[in-house]
Amino acid sequence: MSALIRSPFPTRLKSGNQSSAAVSSSQPTGGVTVQIHPVDSYWEPVSFLEENPELPSQLHAKIIINGCPMHLEAYLVGVDGEVCDRKQNSAINCMKVALRDDQQWQTIDYEGHPYVVVAIPYGRVI
């Protein structure tokens, strides 16, 4: 199994070059998990907390997996696991209903803060 994983846009910490990496496994394709370890520079802060304008409450990134563009959104969460920015509550609440919210969501770390990530396929397959 192999996947081309690419960040198709520059972010605040990158020059304008695209980054790509091939991830492959010699194991059968069924049930194989591919680990992706994006660095902080892949994320673009797009919204900030009103009470702390230096702290991003929402991040965006784009990756391409096997030709399928994926839009990633990451939302800052507190120690209680809830979204910190009330502007994001309605979007997250809709996802919780759709996903039946039966388990605590896992987080990634961005600049020392926990974020929940949502991946949305979009656009045409490349």
C-alpha positions as CSV (number, residue, x, y, z in Angstrom):
1,M,0.0,0.0,0.0
2,S,1.2,3.5,-0.7
3,A,-0.2,7.0,-0.3
4,L,1.0,10.3,-1.6
5,I,0.5,12.8,1.2
6,R,1.0,16.4,0.2
7,S,0.4,19.9,1.6
8,P,-0.8,21.9,-1.4
9,F,-0.5,25.4,0.0
10,P,2.0,27.5,1.8
11,T,1.5,28.4,5.5
12,R,2.9,31.1,7.6
13,L,6.1,29.2,8.4
14,K,6.8,27.7,5.0
15,S,8.3,29.4,1.9
16,G,5.8,28.7,-1.0
17,N,7.0,25.2,-1.8
18,Q,4.8,22.2,-1.6
19,S,5.8,19.4,0.7
20,S,5.1,15.8,-0.1
21,A,6.1,12.5,1.2
22,A,5.2,9.0,0.1
23,V,4.1,6.6,2.8
24,S,4.1,2.9,1.9
25,S,3.7,-0.4,3.6
26,S,4.6,-3.9,2.4
27,Q,1.6,-5.3,4.4
28,P,-1.7,-6.2,2.8
29,T,-3.9,-3.1,2.2
30,G,-6.8,-4.2,4.4
31,G,-6.7,-2.8,7.9
32,V,-3.3,-1.1,7.6
33,T,-2.9,2.1,9.5
34,V,-0.7,4.8,8.0
35,Q,0.8,7.3,10.5
36,I,1.0,10.9,9.4
37,H,3.0,13.3,11.6
38,P,2.4,16.9,10.3
39,V,4.5,19.6,11.8
40,D,3.1,22.8,13.2
41,S,4.0,24.6,10.0
42,Y,1.4,22.7,8.0
43,W,-1.4,24.4,9.9
44,E,-2.7,27.8,9.0
45,P,-4.4,29.7,11.9
46,V,-7.7,31.2,10.7
47,S,-9.5,32.2,13.8
48,F,-8.3,33.4,17.3
49,L,-9.9,33.5,20.7
50,E,-11.4,36.9,21.6
51,E,-10.0,36.8,25.1
52,N,-6.5,35.8,23.8
53,P,-6.0,37.0,20.3
54,E,-2.5,35.3,20.1
55,L,-4.0,31.8,20.6
56,P,-5.5,30.2,17.4
57,S,-9.0,28.7,18.0
58,Q,-9.2,27.2,14.5
59,L,-6.6,25.9,12.1
60,H,-6.8,24.8,8.5
61,A,-4.6,22.5,6.4
62,K,-5.0,20.6,3.1
63,I,-3.6,17.3,2.2
64,I,-4.0,15.0,-0.7
65,I,-4.3,11.2,-0.1
66,N,-4.2,9.0,-3.1
67,G,-5.4,11.9,-5.3
68,C,-8.3,12.9,-3.0
69,P,-8.0,16.4,-1.7
70,M,-8.8,16.6,2.1
71,H,-9.6,19.8,4.0
72,L,-8.5,19.6,7.6
73,E,-9.9,21.8,10.3
74,A,-8.6,21.7,13.9
75,Y,-10.4,23.3,16.8
76,L,-8.8,24.3,20.1
77,V,-10.2,22.3,23.1
78,G,-9.9,22.8,26.8
79,V,-9.0,20.3,29.5
80,D,-12.6,19.2,29.6
81,G,-12.5,18.2,25.9
82,E,-14.9,20.9,24.9
83,V,-14.3,23.5,22.1
84,C,-12.9,26.7,23.6
85,D,-14.3,29.2,21.0
86,R,-18.1,29.5,21.3
87,K,-18.1,30.5,17.6
88,Q,-17.3,26.9,16.7
89,N,-19.8,25.3,19.0
90,S,-22.6,24.8,16.4
91,A,-20.4,23.1,13.8
92,I,-18.9,20.8,16.4
93,N,-22.3,20.0,18.0
94,C,-23.6,19.0,14.5
95,M,-20.6,16.7,14.1
96,K,-21.1,15.2,17.5
97,V,-24.8,14.3,16.6
98,A,-23.8,12.9,13.3
99,L,-21.0,10.8,14.8
100,R,-23.2,9.8,17.8
101,D,-20.5,11.2,20.1
102,D,-20.0,7.9,21.9
103,Q,-16.3,8.3,22.8
104,Q,-14.1,11.2,23.8
105,W,-12.4,12.8,20.8
106,Q,-8.7,12.4,20.5
107,T,-6.5,15.5,20.0
108,I,-3.3,16.6,18.3
109,D,-0.8,19.1,19.7
110,Y,-0.2,22.4,18.0
111,E,2.2,24.8,19.7
112,G,1.5,23.1,23.1
113,H,-2.3,23.2,22.9
114,P,-4.8,20.4,22.2
115,Y,-6.9,20.5,19.0
116,V,-9.6,18.2,17.6
117,V,-9.1,17.5,13.9
118,V,-11.9,17.0,11.3
119,A,-11.1,15.8,7.8
120,I,-13.4,16.6,4.9
121,P,-12.9,15.3,1.4
122,Y,-13.5,18.0,-1.3
123,G,-12.9,18.9,-4.9
124,R,-12.0,16.6,-7.7
125,V,-9.6,13.6,-7.5
126,I,-6.2,14.6,-8.8
